Amino acid sequence: MSTASEIRDVTSQYVSGKIDARRFQDWFLAVSLGNWADDKARDLSDNIEGLLAEASHAGWKEAELLEQLETAACDMGGNRFGRVTTTRG
């Protein structure tokens, strides 16, 4: 079961550059299938899924997606991730 804390942690790893987009997407696919620990985890997963879909449809650069993911996770009770500025996206 995925918890909101776990979702924030792995999202933080992606936002900070510790894991790449492919690894995050592969992990998130399993999370989005619906084995959530509680409503907070489900809501956060749904929010991230919406952002990924919007980013894909609208052609966002990766930097914009990272910013939106960080904001979404913080809005769901997390702290700022201390994102590392990279040359991605």
A tleap script that builds the chain and sets N, CA, C and O, in Angstrom:
source leaprc.protein.ff14SB
mol = sequence {
  NMET SER THR ALA SER GLU ILE ARG ASP VAL
  THR SER GLN TYR VAL SER GLY LYS ILE ASP
  ALA ARG ARG PHE GLN ASP TRP PHE LEU ALA
  VAL SER LEU GLY ASN TRP ALA ASP ASP LYS
  ALA ARG ASP LEU SER ASP ASN ILE GLU GLY
  LEU LEU ALA GLU ALA SER HIE ALA GLY TRP
  LYS GLU ALA GLU LEU LEU GLU GLN LEU GLU
  THR ALA ALA CYS ASP MET GLY GLY ASN ARG
  PHE GLY ARG VAL THR THR THR ARG CGLY
}
set mol.1.N position { 0.833 -1.184 0.000 }
set mol.1.CA position { 0.000 0.000 0.000 }
set mol.1.C position { 0.877 1.245 0.000 }
set mol.1.O position { 1.838 1.349 0.762 }
set mol.2.N position { 0.534 2.159 -0.846 }
set mol.2.CA position { 1.292 3.407 -0.936 }
set mol.2.C position { 0.702 4.451 0.002 }
set mol.2.O position { -0.510 4.665 0.028 }
set mol.3.N position { 1.565 5.090 0.765 }
set mol.3.CA position { 1.144 6.170 1.647 }
set mol.3.C position { 1.455 7.510 0.993 }
set mol.3.O position { 2.271 7.588 0.075 }
set mol.4.N position { 0.802 8.557 1.471 }
set mol.4.CA position { 1.089 9.899 0.962 }
set mol.4.C position { 2.554 10.249 1.210 }
set mol.4.O position { 3.191 10.895 0.378 }
set mol.5.N position { 3.082 9.824 2.350 }
set mol.5.CA position { 4.479 10.105 2.672 }
set mol.5.C position { 5.415 9.438 1.661 }
set mol.5.O position { 6.376 10.055 1.201 }
set mol.6.N position { 5.135 8.188 1.318 }
set mol.6.CA position { 5.960 7.491 0.328 }
set mol.6.C position { 5.873 8.175 -1.037 }
set mol.6.O position { 6.882 8.331 -1.725 }
set mol.7.N position { 4.670 8.579 -1.419 }
set mol.7.CA position { 4.495 9.254 -2.711 }
set mol.7.C position { 5.268 10.558 -2.724 }
set mol.7.O position { 5.930 10.874 -3.712 }
set mol.8.N position { 5.195 11.325 -1.637 }
set mol.8.CA position { 5.969 12.569 -1.547 }
set mol.8.C position { 7.464 12.278 -1.594 }
set mol.8.O position { 8.212 12.998 -2.257 }
set mol.9.N position { 7.908 11.239 -0.903 }
set mol.9.CA position { 9.335 10.910 -0.865 }
set mol.9.C position { 9.876 10.571 -2.256 }
set mol.9.O position { 10.926 11.074 -2.656 }
set mol.10.N position { 9.165 9.728 -2.980 }
set mol.10.CA position { 9.650 9.335 -4.309 }
set mol.10.C position { 9.527 10.502 -5.285 }
set mol.10.O position { 10.382 10.682 -6.152 }
set mol.11.N position { 8.472 11.286 -5.148 }
set mol.11.CA position { 8.337 12.485 -5.983 }
set mol.11.C position { 9.492 13.446 -5.701 }
set mol.11.O position { 10.032 14.066 -6.618 }
set mol.12.N position { 9.864 13.563 -4.431 }
set mol.12.CA position { 11.002 14.400 -4.050 }
set mol.12.C position { 12.289 13.908 -4.697 }
set mol.12.O position { 13.113 14.712 -5.133 }
set mol.13.N position { 12.466 12.592 -4.760 }
set mol.13.CA position { 13.659 12.039 -5.395 }
set mol.13.C position { 13.718 12.422 -6.879 }
set mol.13.O position { 14.788 12.723 -7.408 }
set mol.14.N position { 12.572 12.408 -7.532 }
set mol.14.CA position { 12.537 12.803 -8.942 }
set mol.14.C position { 12.788 14.300 -9.098 }
set mol.14.O position { 13.598 14.718 -9.925 }
set mol.15.N position { 12.096 15.095 -8.305 }
set mol.15.CA position { 12.235 16.548 -8.397 }
set mol.15.C position { 13.675 16.982 -8.112 }
set mol.15.O position { 14.178 17.918 -8.734 }
set mol.16.N position { 14.331 16.307 -7.178 }
set mol.16.CA position { 15.702 16.689 -6.806 }
set mol.16.C position { 16.763 16.058 -7.711 }
set mol.16.O position { 17.954 16.317 -7.539 }
set mol.17.N position { 16.346 15.240 -8.665 }
set mol.17.CA position { 17.281 14.658 -9.609 }
set mol.17.C position { 17.935 13.365 -9.142 }
set mol.17.O position { 18.856 12.875 -9.795 }
set mol.18.N position { 17.482 12.804 -8.030 }
set mol.18.CA position { 18.068 11.559 -7.524 }
set mol.18.C position { 17.632 10.343 -8.341 }
set mol.18.O position { 18.354 9.348 -8.412 }
set mol.19.N position { 16.453 10.424 -8.957 }
set mol.19.CA position { 16.016 9.389 -9.892 }
set mol.19.C position { 15.573 10.075 -11.175 }
set mol.19.O position { 15.176 11.240 -11.156 }
set mol.20.N position { 15.639 9.358 -12.282 }
set mol.20.CA position { 15.273 9.961 -13.561 }
set mol.20.C position { 13.773 9.805 -13.845 }
set mol.20.O position { 13.053 9.116 -13.122 }
set mol.21.N position { 13.332 10.455 -14.905 }
set mol.21.CA position { 11.919 10.480 -15.254 }
set mol.21.C position { 11.376 9.082 -15.503 }
set mol.21.O position { 10.269 8.759 -15.073 }
set mol.22.N position { 12.146 8.253 -16.195 }
set mol.22.CA position { 11.676 6.899 -16.514 }
set mol.22.C position { 11.439 6.083 -15.242 }
set mol.22.O position { 10.423 5.400 -15.114 }
set mol.23.N position { 12.375 6.161 -14.314 }
set mol.23.CA position { 12.221 5.412 -13.064 }
set mol.23.C position { 11.015 5.921 -12.273 }
set mol.23.O position { 10.258 5.128 -11.714 }
set mol.24.N position { 10.838 7.247 -12.226 }
set mol.24.CA position { 9.687 7.817 -11.532 }
set mol.24.C position { 8.385 7.361 -12.195 }
set mol.24.O position { 7.453 6.942 -11.509 }
set mol.25.N position { 8.322 7.440 -13.511 }
set mol.25.CA position { 7.101 7.055 -14.219 }
set mol.25.C position { 6.792 5.579 -14.023 }
set mol.25.O position { 5.633 5.219 -13.820 }
set mol.26.N position { 7.795 4.724 -14.079 }
set mol.26.CA position { 7.582 3.292 -13.851 }
set mol.26.C position { 7.045 3.037 -12.448 }
set mol.26.O position { 6.106 2.263 -12.267 }
set mol.27.N position { 7.643 3.689 -11.463 }
set mol.27.CA position { 7.183 3.547 -10.086 }
set mol.27.C position { 5.766 4.086 -9.940 }
set mol.27.O position { 4.913 3.449 -9.322 }
set mol.28.N position { 5.518 5.267 -10.515 }
set mol.28.CA position { 4.218 5.894 -10.342 }
set mol.28.C position { 3.103 5.094 -11.018 }
set mol.28.O position { 1.973 5.083 -10.529 }
set mol.29.N position { 3.395 4.443 -12.104 }
set mol.29.CA position { 2.387 3.618 -12.766 }
set mol.29.C position { 1.825 2.585 -11.790 }
set mol.29.O position { 0.612 2.384 -11.726 }
set mol.30.N position { 2.684 1.945 -11.048 }
set mol.30.CA position { 2.224 0.961 -10.066 }
set mol.30.C position { 1.403 1.617 -8.960 }
set mol.30.O position { 0.399 1.059 -8.520 }
set mol.31.N position { 1.819 2.790 -8.513 }
set mol.31.CA position { 1.102 3.504 -7.461 }
set mol.31.C position { -0.293 3.920 -7.946 }
set mol.31.O position { -1.270 3.835 -7.202 }
set mol.32.N position { -0.367 4.362 -9.175 }
set mol.32.CA position { -1.631 4.896 -9.682 }
set mol.32.C position { -2.686 3.816 -9.939 }
set mol.32.O position { -3.834 4.131 -10.252 }
set mol.33.N position { -2.302 2.557 -9.807 }
set mol.33.CA position { -3.265 1.474 -10.007 }
set mol.33.C position { -4.232 1.325 -8.840 }
set mol.33.O position { -5.210 0.582 -8.932 }
set mol.34.N position { -3.964 2.024 -7.746 }
set mol.34.CA position { -4.975 2.140 -6.713 }
set mol.34.C position { -4.788 1.407 -5.418 }
set mol.34.O position { -5.767 1.217 -4.696 }
set mol.35.N position { -3.611 0.990 -5.079 }
set mol.35.CA position { -3.390 0.335 -3.801 }
set mol.35.C position { -2.891 1.371 -2.782 }
set mol.35.O position { -1.729 1.343 -2.376 }
set mol.36.N position { -3.780 2.279 -2.378 }
set mol.36.CA position { -3.418 3.386 -1.492 }
set mol.36.C position { -3.734 3.056 -0.046 }
set mol.36.O position { -4.685 2.329 0.243 }
set mol.37.N position { -2.941 3.588 0.846 }
set mol.37.CA position { -3.129 3.368 2.273 }
set mol.37.C position { -4.323 4.147 2.821 }
set mol.37.O position { -4.977 3.709 3.768 }
set mol.38.N position { -4.602 5.302 2.221 }
set mol.38.CA position { -5.682 6.146 2.726 }
set mol.38.C position { -6.084 7.184 1.677 }
set mol.38.O position { -5.540 7.214 0.573 }
set mol.39.N position { -7.040 8.027 2.041 }
set mol.39.CA position { -7.536 9.042 1.110 }
set mol.39.C position { -6.475 10.073 0.738 }
set mol.39.O position { -6.463 10.565 -0.390 }
set mol.40.N position { -5.589 10.403 1.666 }
set mol.40.CA position { -4.521 11.364 1.348 }
set mol.40.C position { -3.629 10.830 0.234 }
set mol.40.O position { -3.267 11.560 -0.689 }
set mol.41.N position { -3.284 9.561 0.329 }
set mol.41.CA position { -2.442 8.948 -0.705 }
set mol.41.C position { -3.179 8.919 -2.043 }
set mol.41.O position { -2.592 9.217 -3.083 }
set mol.42.N position { -4.452 8.564 -2.018 }
set mol.42.CA position { -5.241 8.542 -3.251 }
set mol.42.C position { -5.328 9.935 -3.868 }
set mol.42.O position { -5.149 10.093 -5.076 }
set mol.43.N position { -5.601 10.940 -3.046 }
set mol.43.CA position { -5.720 12.312 -3.548 }
set mol.43.C position { -4.409 12.801 -4.149 }
set mol.43.O position { -4.405 13.426 -5.209 }
set mol.44.N position { -3.305 12.520 -3.482 }
set mol.44.CA position { -2.005 12.945 -3.998 }
set mol.44.C position { -1.688 12.223 -5.307 }
set mol.44.O position { -1.205 12.836 -6.260 }
set mol.45.N position { -1.961 10.930 -5.348 }
set mol.45.CA position { -1.743 10.157 -6.570 }
set mol.45.C position { -2.589 10.706 -7.719 }
set mol.45.O position { -2.096 10.868 -8.835 }
set mol.46.N position { -3.850 10.991 -7.445 }
set mol.46.CA position { -4.733 11.547 -8.478 }
set mol.46.C position { -4.221 12.897 -8.977 }
set mol.46.O position { -4.264 13.184 -10.173 }
set mol.47.N position { -3.737 13.721 -8.046 }
set mol.47.CA position { -3.216 15.039 -8.408 }
set mol.47.C position { -1.981 14.902 -9.300 }
set mol.47.O position { -1.865 15.595 -10.311 }
set mol.48.N position { -1.073 14.023 -8.934 }
set mol.48.CA position { 0.141 13.807 -9.729 }
set mol.48.C position { -0.214 13.229 -11.091 }
set mol.48.O position { 0.345 13.638 -12.108 }
set mol.49.N position { -1.134 12.286 -11.113 }
set mol.49.CA position { -1.560 11.702 -12.389 }
set mol.49.C position { -2.117 12.780 -13.321 }
set mol.49.O position { -1.837 12.773 -14.520 }
set mol.50.N position { -2.900 13.700 -12.772 }
set mol.50.CA position { -3.432 14.806 -13.565 }
set mol.50.C position { -2.337 15.711 -14.097 }
set mol.50.O position { -2.396 16.152 -15.244 }
set mol.51.N position { -1.340 15.989 -13.272 }
set mol.51.CA position { -0.216 16.826 -13.709 }
set mol.51.C position { 0.581 16.151 -14.819 }
set mol.51.O position { 0.977 16.804 -15.784 }
set mol.52.N position { 0.816 14.856 -14.687 }
set mol.52.CA position { 1.559 14.137 -15.728 }
set mol.52.C position { 0.792 14.144 -17.045 }
set mol.52.O position { 1.383 14.300 -18.113 }
set mol.53.N position { -0.514 13.977 -16.966 }
set mol.53.CA position { -1.332 14.000 -18.181 }
set mol.53.C position { -1.329 15.391 -18.807 }
set mol.53.O position { -1.182 15.528 -20.021 }
set mol.54.N position { -1.490 16.422 -17.980 }
set mol.54.CA position { -1.482 17.786 -18.496 }
set mol.54.C position { -0.132 18.136 -19.105 }
set mol.54.O position { -0.071 18.764 -20.162 }
set mol.55.N position { 0.949 17.735 -18.446 }
set mol.55.CA position { 2.290 18.014 -18.960 }
set mol.55.C position { 2.498 17.363 -20.317 }
set mol.55.O position { 3.070 17.965 -21.226 }
set mol.56.N position { 2.034 16.142 -20.444 }
set mol.56.CA position { 2.177 15.427 -21.709 }
set mol.56.C position { 1.344 16.080 -22.810 }
set mol.56.O position { 1.823 16.282 -23.926 }
set mol.57.N position { 0.120 16.399 -22.492 }
set mol.57.CA position { -0.799 16.981 -23.475 }
set mol.57.C position { -0.370 18.387 -23.897 }
set mol.57.O position { -0.453 18.745 -25.071 }
set mol.58.N position { 0.087 19.175 -22.926 }
set mol.58.CA position { 0.430 20.577 -23.197 }
set mol.58.C position { 1.878 20.764 -23.632 }
set mol.58.O position { 2.275 21.870 -24.000 }
set mol.59.N position { 2.667 19.700 -23.594 }
set mol.59.CA position { 4.055 19.800 -24.022 }
set mol.59.C position { 4.939 20.591 -23.071 }
set mol.59.O position { 5.844 21.302 -23.506 }
set mol.60.N position { 4.677 20.468 -21.758 }
set mol.60.CA position { 5.508 21.167 -20.781 }
set mol.60.C position { 6.951 20.690 -20.882 }
set mol.60.O position { 7.221 19.534 -21.209 }
set mol.61.N position { 7.859 21.593 -20.598 }
set mol.61.CA position { 9.259 21.217 -20.414 }
set mol.61.C position { 9.359 20.531 -19.049 }
set mol.61.O position { 8.524 20.748 -18.171 }
set mol.62.N position { 10.385 19.705 -18.887 }
set mol.62.CA position { 10.525 18.965 -17.643 }
set mol.62.C position { 10.639 19.903 -16.434 }
set mol.62.O position { 10.132 19.582 -15.359 }
set mol.63.N position { 11.287 21.037 -16.595 }
set mol.63.CA position { 11.436 21.977 -15.483 }
set mol.63.C position { 10.075 22.447 -14.973 }
set mol.63.O position { 9.880 22.589 -13.766 }
set mol.64.N position { 9.138 22.687 -15.882 }
set mol.64.CA position { 7.804 23.112 -15.475 }
set mol.64.C position { 7.080 21.979 -14.744 }
set mol.64.O position { 6.400 22.212 -13.745 }
set mol.65.N position { 7.230 20.762 -15.245 }
set mol.65.CA position { 6.621 19.621 -14.564 }
set mol.65.C position { 7.187 19.462 -13.164 }
set mol.65.O position { 6.434 19.246 -12.214 }
set mol.66.N position { 8.492 19.566 -13.023 }
set mol.66.CA position { 9.120 19.435 -11.707 }
set mol.66.C position { 8.582 20.471 -10.730 }
set mol.66.O position { 8.306 20.159 -9.572 }
set mol.67.N position { 8.437 21.691 -11.198 }
set mol.67.CA position { 7.902 22.754 -10.345 }
set mol.67.C position { 6.472 22.431 -9.910 }
set mol.67.O position { 6.121 22.595 -8.742 }
set mol.68.N position { 5.660 21.976 -10.848 }
set mol.68.CA position { 4.265 21.642 -10.534 }
set mol.68.C position { 4.175 20.447 -9.582 }
set mol.68.O position { 3.339 20.439 -8.679 }
set mol.69.N position { 5.020 19.452 -9.774 }
set mol.69.CA position { 5.028 18.302 -8.877 }
set mol.69.C position { 5.430 18.699 -7.465 }
set mol.69.O position { 4.841 18.235 -6.488 }
set mol.70.N position { 6.426 19.551 -7.365 }
set mol.70.CA position { 6.862 20.015 -6.053 }
set mol.70.C position { 5.733 20.770 -5.360 }
set mol.70.O position { 5.466 20.547 -4.179 }
set mol.71.N position { 5.076 21.656 -6.087 }
set mol.71.CA position { 3.969 22.420 -5.521 }
set mol.71.C position { 2.830 21.507 -5.090 }
set mol.71.O position { 2.273 21.672 -4.004 }
set mol.72.N position { 2.487 20.552 -5.932 }
set mol.72.CA position { 1.393 19.630 -5.614 }
set mol.72.C position { 1.682 18.842 -4.344 }
set mol.72.O position { 0.811 18.710 -3.484 }
set mol.73.N position { 2.887 18.322 -4.220 }
set mol.73.CA position { 3.239 17.539 -3.046 }
set mol.73.C position { 3.247 18.408 -1.790 }
set mol.73.O position { 2.847 17.953 -0.719 }
set mol.74.N position { 3.695 19.640 -1.915 }
set mol.74.CA position { 3.691 20.556 -0.770 }
set mol.74.C position { 2.274 20.922 -0.363 }
set mol.74.O position { 1.969 21.018 0.826 }
set mol.75.N position { 1.417 21.124 -1.341 }
set mol.75.CA position { 0.024 21.455 -1.057 }
set mol.75.C position { -0.691 20.315 -0.343 }
set mol.75.O position { -1.687 20.533 0.347 }
set mol.76.N position { -0.180 19.102 -0.511 }
set mol.76.CA position { -0.786 17.930 0.126 }
set mol.76.C position { -0.101 17.606 1.450 }
set mol.76.O position { -0.162 16.468 1.915 }
set mol.77.N position { 0.544 18.585 2.055 }
set mol.77.CA position { 1.086 18.398 3.387 }
set mol.77.C position { 2.578 18.176 3.482 }
set mol.77.O position { 3.096 17.917 4.569 }
set mol.78.N position { 3.276 18.271 2.374 }
set mol.78.CA position { 4.720 18.066 2.407 }
set mol.78.C position { 5.470 19.372 2.562 }
set mol.78.O position { 4.869 20.444 2.618 }
set mol.79.N position { 6.775 19.276 2.629 }
set mol.79.CA position { 7.645 20.443 2.666 }
set mol.79.C position { 8.249 20.649 1.297 }
set mol.79.O position { 8.212 19.750 0.457 }
set mol.80.N position { 8.805 21.825 1.063 }
set mol.80.CA position { 9.526 22.063 -0.189 }
set mol.80.C position { 10.655 21.059 -0.274 }
set mol.80.O position { 11.248 20.704 0.745 }
set mol.81.N position { 10.958 20.603 -1.462 }
set mol.81.CA position { 11.915 19.532 -1.644 }
set mol.81.C position { 13.362 19.999 -1.722 }
set mol.81.O position { 14.272 19.173 -1.644 }
set mol.82.N position { 13.600 21.280 -1.871 }
set mol.82.CA position { 14.970 21.727 -2.043 }
set mol.82.C position { 15.514 21.260 -3.377 }
set mol.82.O position { 16.604 20.694 -3.467 }
set mol.83.N position { 14.728 21.512 -4.405 }
set mol.83.CA position { 15.056 21.040 -5.745 }
set mol.83.C position { 16.410 21.543 -6.185 }
set mol.83.O position { 16.758 22.706 -5.981 }
set mol.84.N position { 17.154 20.666 -6.780 }
set mol.84.CA position { 18.460 20.990 -7.335 }
set mol.84.C position { 18.245 21.514 -8.742 }
set mol.84.O position { 17.559 20.879 -9.543 }
set mol.85.N position { 18.820 22.655 -9.047 }
set mol.85.CA position { 18.714 23.185 -10.387 }
set mol.85.C position { 19.636 22.390 -11.303 }
set mol.85.O position { 20.829 22.237 -11.041 }
set mol.86.N position { 19.051 21.894 -12.374 }
set mol.86.CA position { 19.834 21.108 -13.334 }
set mol.86.C position { 19.580 21.654 -14.731 }
set mol.86.O position { 18.834 22.618 -14.906 }
set mol.87.N position { 20.195 21.042 -15.702 }
set mol.87.CA position { 19.986 21.462 -17.074 }
set mol.87.C position { 18.863 20.665 -17.726 }
set mol.87.O position { 18.660 20.756 -18.936 }
set mol.88.N position { 18.129 19.882 -16.930 }
set mol.88.CA position { 17.034 19.107 -17.493 }
set mol.88.C position { 15.945 20.029 -17.983 }
set mol.88.O position { 15.690 21.077 -17.390 }
set mol.89.N position { 15.300 19.633 -19.074 }
set mol.89.CA position { 14.109 20.221 -19.619 }
set mol.89.C position { 14.179 21.619 -20.006 }
set mol.89.O position { 13.190 22.179 -20.480 }
savepdb mol mol.pdb
quit
